[in-house]
Amino acid sequence: MTQDTTRRHRSFRFSQQTLQRLDARAHEIRETRTGLAERYVEEGLRMDEHPGIGFVDGPVGRRAVVLGTGLDVWEIVATIRQNRGSPEAAAGYLELPTGPIRAATRYYAAFAHEIDDILERQAASAERERAAAERERTLFR
């Protein structure tokens, strides 16, 4: 499934205070006002559609998290995979109720491409770290 990235013009009216806050935040994070407003709308829609999901910035960029768990959606998906695809086993391993696990799996079902991309980047990063550690070990043999 491909995403439609065609931009269309729409006009919205916001309070002066909201626009000032939007401009200040956009300036702070070096983003355009339009780009930040679009991100806020998209994330708001996703949070409405997927209760228990929020978004945070971090080393791998902006990512979906399961609220109240301290875990990213990709971490829960990886744990489910490591537990033979069992959400119940992953919940037991993570010592979480099944509700947050289900929130992550529902989000993953809707945005698998996004989570799979993060998982691939994490795997590549882990491989680079493993190779670097191996090179370091060979220096002192």
C-alpha positions as CSV (number, residue, x, y, z in Angstrom):
1,M,0.0,0.0,0.0
2,T,1.4,3.4,-1.0
3,Q,0.9,6.6,0.9
4,D,-0.6,9.6,-1.0
5,T,1.9,12.4,-0.3
6,T,0.1,14.9,-2.6
7,R,-0.3,18.2,-0.8
8,R,-3.6,20.0,-0.9
9,H,-4.4,23.5,0.3
10,R,-6.9,23.9,3.1
11,S,-7.6,27.0,5.2
12,F,-8.1,26.8,8.9
13,R,-8.6,29.5,11.5
14,F,-6.7,29.3,14.7
15,S,-6.6,31.6,17.7
16,Q,-3.7,34.1,17.7
17,Q,-2.4,32.5,20.9
18,T,-2.3,29.0,19.2
19,L,-0.5,30.5,16.1
20,Q,2.0,32.2,18.3
21,R,2.7,29.0,20.2
22,L,2.9,27.1,16.9
23,D,5.4,29.6,15.4
24,A,7.5,29.5,18.6
25,R,7.7,25.7,18.7
26,A,8.4,25.5,14.9
27,H,11.2,28.0,15.3
28,E,12.6,26.1,18.4
29,I,12.8,22.8,16.6
30,R,13.7,24.3,13.2
31,E,10.6,23.1,11.4
32,T,8.2,25.0,9.2
33,R,4.9,26.1,10.7
34,T,3.1,24.0,8.0
35,G,5.2,20.9,8.6
36,L,4.7,21.1,12.4
37,A,1.0,21.7,12.1
38,E,0.7,18.7,9.7
39,R,2.7,16.5,12.2
40,Y,0.4,17.6,15.0
41,V,-2.7,16.8,13.0
42,E,-1.4,13.4,11.8
43,E,-0.3,12.4,15.3
44,G,-3.5,13.6,16.8
45,L,-5.5,11.5,14.4
46,R,-3.3,8.5,15.1
47,M,-3.7,8.9,18.9
48,D,-7.5,9.2,18.5
49,E,-7.5,6.0,16.3
50,H,-5.1,4.2,18.6
51,P,-5.8,4.9,22.3
52,G,-2.7,4.3,24.5
53,I,-0.3,5.5,21.8
54,G,1.7,8.7,22.0
55,F,4.7,10.2,20.2
56,V,8.1,11.3,21.4
57,D,11.4,12.5,19.9
58,G,14.6,10.5,20.4
59,P,17.8,9.2,18.9
60,V,15.9,7.3,16.1
61,G,13.7,10.3,15.4
62,R,10.0,10.8,16.2
63,R,8.4,7.5,17.2
64,A,5.3,5.9,18.6
65,V,5.3,4.9,22.2
66,V,2.9,3.0,24.4
67,L,1.8,5.5,27.0
68,G,2.5,4.6,30.6
69,T,5.0,1.8,29.8
70,G,8.2,3.6,28.9
71,L,8.4,1.4,25.8
72,D,8.3,2.2,22.1
73,V,5.9,0.3,19.8
74,W,8.9,-1.1,18.0
75,E,10.3,-2.6,21.2
76,I,7.0,-4.3,22.0
77,V,6.8,-5.6,18.4
78,A,10.4,-6.9,18.7
79,T,9.5,-8.6,22.0
80,I,6.5,-10.3,20.5
81,R,8.6,-11.6,17.6
82,Q,11.2,-12.9,20.1
83,N,8.4,-14.7,21.9
84,R,7.3,-16.7,18.8
85,G,4.6,-14.2,17.8
86,S,2.8,-14.5,21.2
87,P,1.5,-11.2,22.6
88,E,0.6,-13.0,25.8
89,A,4.2,-14.3,26.2
90,A,5.5,-10.8,25.4
91,A,3.2,-9.3,28.1
92,G,4.5,-11.8,30.6
93,Y,8.1,-11.1,29.7
94,L,7.6,-7.4,29.8
95,E,5.5,-7.7,33.0
96,L,2.7,-5.7,31.4
97,P,-1.0,-6.3,31.2
98,T,-2.2,-7.3,27.7
99,G,-3.9,-3.9,27.1
100,P,-0.6,-2.0,26.3
101,I,0.5,-5.0,24.2
102,R,-2.7,-4.9,22.2
103,A,-2.4,-1.1,21.7
104,A,1.1,-1.7,20.2
105,T,-0.1,-4.5,18.0
106,R,-3.1,-2.5,16.7
107,Y,-0.8,0.4,15.9
108,Y,1.7,-1.9,14.2
109,A,-1.2,-3.4,12.1
110,A,-2.0,0.1,10.8
111,F,1.6,1.4,10.4
112,A,3.7,-1.7,9.9
113,H,6.0,0.1,7.3
114,E,6.9,2.7,9.9
115,I,7.7,0.2,12.7
116,D,9.5,-2.2,10.3
117,D,11.7,0.7,9.2
118,I,12.7,1.4,12.8
119,L,13.3,-2.3,13.5
120,E,15.6,-2.5,10.4
121,R,17.5,0.5,11.5
122,Q,17.8,-0.9,15.0
123,A,19.1,-4.2,13.7
124,A,21.7,-2.4,11.5
125,S,22.8,-0.3,14.4
126,A,23.2,-3.4,16.6
127,E,25.2,-5.1,13.9
128,R,27.5,-2.1,13.6
129,E,28.0,-2.1,17.4
130,R,28.7,-5.9,17.4
131,A,31.3,-5.5,14.6
132,A,33.0,-2.6,16.4
133,A,33.2,-4.5,19.7
134,E,34.7,-7.5,17.8
135,R,37.3,-5.3,16.2
136,E,38.2,-3.9,19.6
137,R,38.5,-7.4,21.1
138,T,40.9,-8.4,18.4
139,L,43.2,-5.5,19.2
140,F,44.1,-7.0,22.6
141,R,44.5,-10.7,21.8
